[in-house]
């Protein structure tokens, strides 16, 4: 099995203005947004897919959950530590913890599915066709 339960990966991200909670109506809070944190957490745990996929395989995200516990401010370095919690039949589940220094700012989970590229393309094409004919 290429994925080892308990294996950990860690990546650092510096919070920028582009990562703040900003919508069409303006900036809500000048802190690391939940959606930027979710993106970075998914990227962190995707490293397991990138390390372990074989030629002709690709991963696709299936879920992400984030529980914010404290803010991270523009200019701060966030470390996200992802951990493999399960792998079965192509389904990879990971937990993550995000820190600024020793301060825990978030926890959560991600899910990814590892598939043959040909199967993934067929699946996406089928959904594209269904979306085109939906009212």
N, C-alpha and C positions, 0 to 999 in steps of 0.2 A: 504494500500500500504506500503510495507516494506521500500521502498526508499523514503526519504524526500528531495524534491527539496531544494537546499541551504545548505544541510548538508555538513559539512567540516571534513576532516581527515588530519592529519599532521604527516609526518615521517621525521626523520633526517638521513642523509647519510654522512659519511666522505669520501671525494675523496681520492682514492688510486691510485697507479701507474697503476693497472689493469683497472682503469676507464678512462685512458687517450686516446687520439686519436691516437691509434697505429694500424697499419695494417701490412701485410706481409712484406712490404718494410721498416718498422720501425715506430718510433714515429714521427708524424707530428707536434703535439703540446702537451706539457706536461700539459694539462688542461683537465677538465671534458669533455668527449666527448659527442657528440649529442646522439650517440647510448646508452651510459651508462645512460645518463639523461632520454632518452625515456624508458629504462628498469625500472629505479627507479620511474618514473612518473606512469608507468603502474602498478607497484607493489603498489604504494601509493593508487591509485584509486581502485585497486582490493580489498582493505580492505572493501569497501562497499559490494562487492559480498560475501566475507568471513563472514561478519557480518549478512547478510540478506538472504543468500540462505537457502533453506529448505533441509532436508534430500532427497537425490535423485536428487539434482540439482547441476549444475556446470556452471561456466562462462568461456567464451572464448573471447579473445581479437579480436576486429573487426577493430580497427584503432588507430593510435597514430600520433599526430602532435606536433612538437617542434619548437619553435621560440627562438633561442638563442639571448640574449641581452647583456650579459657580461660573462667573463670567471669565472670559479671557479678553484682554484689551488689545487694541491695535499696537503692533510692535512686539507683543509678547510671543515667546516661542512655546508652541503646544507640542507635546510629545504624545503620540497615539501608539499604544501597545495593543496589538491584536493577538489573539490566542485561538488556535483551532480547538473547538469543543466537540465537533463530530464530523465524520465524513462517511457517507454511505450512498452507494448507487449514484455517484456523481454529485450528490448534494453536500456542499461544504457549509458548515455553520461555524461562526467565529463570535467570540465576545471581544469587547474592546474597552479600554480605559484611557481617558485623555487627561493629561496633566499639564499644568504650568508649574515647573519646578516640582515641588512635592505636593502642590495643591491639586486635588482631584477636581476636574471641572465637568466630567461627563463619563457615563458608562453606556453600554449598549450592545447590540448584536447586529451581525450582518449574515446574509445568506447568499450563496452563489451556486450556480449549477454548471458543471463541466460537461460539455457535449462535443461530439464530433462536429466540426465546422459545417459539413454538408447538412447534418440534421438541424443545426441551429438556423442555417439559411432557409431551409424549407419551412421551419416553424415561423420565422419572421415573415417570409413571403406569404404564407397562408394568412397570417394576421393582417398583412398589408392589403391583401385582396379583400378580406372580410371588411376591413375598415373602409375601403373604397366603395363598397356596395351598401354600406349601412346608411340609413336615412339621417 
